[in-house]
Amino acid sequence: MKITICDLRDDCVSALDARFKGVADVTIRKADLTKLKADAWGTAGNSFGDMGGGVDRAIDQHFGGQAQRLVQEAIRGDFFGELPVGSAVVVRPDAKQPALIYAPTMRVPGRLGPTINAYLAARAMLMLAVKNGFATLACPVFGTGVGGLMPQDAADQMFQAHR
C-alpha cells in the first residue's frame, strides 16, 4: 500500500519528513487532504464521530455533510455509539470518491497529553486499510490539532504504527 501523509503546517510536514525519511511506501506532502487522490482517506477524531472542526470538518464539507452522518451511523451500529480509541470504521459517502477511514485519537475533544493515542488511531486506520485492500491511502498527521501533540511526537507515533 502507498501512503501519503499530509498537512498544511510546515512544522508538521518537517517532522513527518524527518521521521519517515527513507520509507519507500510513505510520501509526505504539504497539501490539503481533500485535494489528494487515493482509494481511501484516513482521519482522526473523537469516539462519537463529531466532525465539526479542522480536517474532519473539511472532509465532511467535501462530502456534502454525509461523512459525519455515515461515521456516526457506523459507530452506533457497530460499536453501540462509542468508537474506542484504537478502533476504526470505514464508510463510503460517495462511490466516486475515496472511502473514509475514521479512527479516534480521543474519547471527547481535548488534549491528548502523554498518551499513545495517535499511534493507536494510526494503527487502527492502517489495519482497516489493509483489511479492505486499499492500494493507496492519504491521511493528515494525527493528534496535532485539538489533541495538542508536538509534531515530532505525532510523527513518531505514526511511524511506529506504520512500522
C-alpha positions as CSV (number, residue, x, y, z in Angstrom):
1,M,0.0,0.0,0.0
2,K,1.2,3.5,-0.8
3,I,0.6,6.0,1.9
4,T,0.6,9.8,1.7
5,I,0.6,11.8,5.0
6,C,-0.1,15.4,4.5
7,D,-0.5,18.6,6.5
8,L,-0.7,22.3,5.7
9,R,1.6,23.3,8.6
10,D,5.3,23.5,7.9
11,D,6.3,22.2,11.3
12,C,4.2,19.1,10.9
13,V,5.5,18.4,7.4
14,S,9.1,18.8,8.5
15,A,8.6,16.5,11.5
16,L,7.0,13.9,9.2
17,D,9.7,14.3,6.6
18,A,12.4,13.7,9.2
19,R,10.7,10.7,10.8
20,F,9.7,8.9,7.5
21,K,13.0,9.6,5.7
22,G,13.9,6.6,3.6
23,V,10.5,4.8,4.0
24,A,9.7,3.9,0.4
25,D,5.9,3.4,0.7
26,V,5.2,6.7,2.5
27,T,5.2,10.1,0.9
28,I,5.0,13.3,2.9
29,R,3.2,16.3,1.3
30,K,2.3,19.8,2.3
31,A,-1.3,19.6,1.0
32,D,-5.0,19.7,1.7
33,L,-6.2,16.1,2.2
34,T,-9.4,16.7,0.3
35,K,-7.3,17.6,-2.8
36,L,-5.4,14.2,-2.8
37,K,-6.3,11.2,-4.9
38,A,-6.4,7.9,-3.1
39,D,-8.5,4.8,-2.6
40,A,-9.2,5.9,0.9
41,W,-8.7,8.9,3.2
42,G,-8.0,8.4,6.9
43,T,-8.8,10.9,9.6
44,A,-8.7,11.0,13.4
45,G,-11.4,12.4,15.6
46,N,-13.3,11.6,18.7
47,S,-15.1,8.5,19.8
48,F,-18.5,9.9,18.9
49,G,-17.8,10.8,15.3
50,D,-18.3,14.6,15.7
51,M,-16.6,16.0,12.6
52,G,-17.3,19.7,13.4
53,G,-13.8,21.1,13.2
54,G,-10.4,21.1,11.5
55,V,-9.6,18.4,8.9
56,D,-12.8,16.5,9.8
57,R,-15.0,19.5,9.0
58,A,-13.2,19.9,5.7
59,I,-13.8,16.2,4.9
60,D,-17.5,16.4,5.9
61,Q,-18.0,19.5,3.8
62,H,-16.2,17.8,0.8
63,F,-18.8,15.0,1.1
64,G,-21.7,17.4,1.4
65,G,-22.3,16.7,5.1
66,Q,-22.6,13.0,4.5
67,A,-19.3,11.8,6.1
68,Q,-20.3,12.7,9.7
69,R,-23.7,11.1,9.3
70,L,-22.3,7.9,8.0
71,V,-19.4,7.7,10.5
72,Q,-21.9,8.2,13.4
73,E,-24.3,5.5,11.9
74,A,-21.3,3.1,11.7
75,I,-20.3,3.9,15.3
76,R,-23.9,3.4,16.5
77,G,-24.4,0.2,14.5
78,D,-21.0,-1.5,15.2
79,F,-19.9,0.0,18.5
80,F,-23.1,0.9,20.3
81,G,-22.5,4.7,19.9
82,E,-18.9,5.0,21.1
83,L,-15.8,4.0,19.0
84,P,-12.9,3.3,21.3
85,V,-9.5,4.7,20.7
86,G,-7.6,2.0,18.8
87,S,-10.6,1.1,16.7
88,A,-11.7,2.4,13.3
89,V,-14.7,2.4,10.9
90,V,-14.7,2.7,7.1
91,V,-17.6,4.4,5.2
92,R,-18.2,5.5,1.6
93,P,-20.0,8.8,1.5
94,D,-19.7,8.9,-2.4
95,A,-19.0,5.9,-4.6
96,K,-17.0,8.1,-7.0
97,Q,-14.8,9.5,-4.2
98,P,-12.3,7.9,-1.7
99,A,-13.6,5.7,1.1
100,L,-13.2,7.3,4.5
101,I,-11.5,5.6,7.5
102,Y,-12.3,7.2,10.8
103,A,-10.1,6.4,13.8
104,P,-10.4,8.4,17.0
105,T,-7.4,9.7,18.9
106,M,-9.6,10.8,21.8
107,R,-12.8,9.9,23.5
108,V,-14.0,13.6,23.6
109,P,-12.3,16.6,22.2
110,G,-9.3,17.7,24.3
111,R,-5.6,17.5,24.7
112,L,-4.0,14.0,24.3
113,G,-1.3,14.6,26.9
114,P,1.3,11.8,27.3
115,T,-0.7,9.1,25.6
116,I,-0.1,6.7,22.7
117,N,-3.5,7.6,21.2
118,A,-2.1,8.8,17.8
119,Y,-0.2,5.5,17.5
120,L,-3.4,3.5,18.3
121,A,-5.5,5.5,15.9
122,A,-3.0,5.3,13.1
123,R,-2.5,1.6,13.6
124,A,-6.3,1.0,13.5
125,M,-6.5,3.1,10.3
126,L,-3.7,1.2,8.7
127,M,-5.1,-2.2,9.7
128,L,-8.5,-1.3,8.2
129,A,-6.9,-0.1,5.0
130,V,-5.1,-3.3,4.6
131,K,-8.1,-5.4,5.5
132,N,-10.2,-3.5,2.9
133,G,-7.5,-3.9,0.2
134,F,-6.9,-0.3,-0.4
135,A,-3.8,0.3,-2.7
136,T,-3.5,3.9,-1.7
137,L,-4.3,5.8,1.5
138,A,-3.9,9.5,2.3
139,C,-4.3,11.0,5.8
140,P,-3.2,14.0,7.8
141,V,-0.8,13.8,10.8
142,F,-2.8,12.6,13.8
143,G,-3.1,14.5,17.1
144,T,-1.6,17.9,16.4
145,G,-4.8,19.9,16.2
146,V,-7.2,19.8,19.1
147,G,-5.0,16.9,20.6
148,G,-2.1,19.3,21.0
149,L,0.7,16.8,20.3
150,M,4.0,18.2,19.3
151,P,4.6,17.5,15.6
152,Q,7.7,15.3,16.4
153,D,5.7,13.2,18.8
154,A,2.8,12.7,16.4
155,A,5.2,11.8,13.6
156,D,7.0,9.3,15.8
157,Q,3.7,7.7,16.9
158,M,2.5,7.4,13.2
159,F,5.9,6.0,12.2
160,Q,5.7,3.3,14.9
161,A,2.2,2.4,13.8
162,H,3.4,2.1,10.2
163,R,6.4,0.0,11.3
